[in-house]
Amino acid sequence: MQPSIPARQSTKAQIRGVETVMAVVFVVIILVIIGSIVFKGSLTEKQQELKDKERRYLADSVENFIRLPELKCSYFGKFCIDAWKAKAVKELAKEDDAYWNSLRRRMGTASILKLVPLNSTSEAFVFINTTLPEADYSTTYEFRLPIAIQNDTADPELGFGYIEVKSYLQ
């Protein structure tokens, strides 16, 4: 015995209804997957933008810092540090907390600036360390800024090197 026509139509309608629901669920799943991929991509892009912005800010603050009269060369151009002045700044920053805090404000972030001459006769030394001893630092940015190094012993002597900058963010 065959099912009646209304029963067959009802079964077909149920199958079509289930097919429609499955198609809608499939489309929704595809949209959710595409949305999560787009969201993750834009989030990664924003995080990279933020990192680049922080690096630019740090580079700008270091560049402005080495232009200070306390460090600037007497005879040469803008990317030049007087090694004797840098050593004096290091000693003064150790002794005078107010001066150290003013240097920290000028740097903008916690940083270690290390002067590394390219010739082997001069020694490398850290001349500014604005990190706080009690702070917990995790993210690190490092870059090197090429500079000229003036050494005023008797005659103005010009050397070359770089400032190694290590920046720690809390």
Secondary structure, DSSP 8 states (H G I E B T S, - for coil): ----HHHHHHHHHHHHHHHHHHHHHHHHHHHHHHHHHHHHHHHHHHHHHHHHHHHHHHHHHHHHHHTSTTTB-SSS-SSEEEHHHHHHHHHHHHH-HHHHHHHHHHH-SEEEEEEEESSTTS--EEEEE---TTS---EEEEEEEEEEEEEESSSEEEEEEEEEEEEEE-
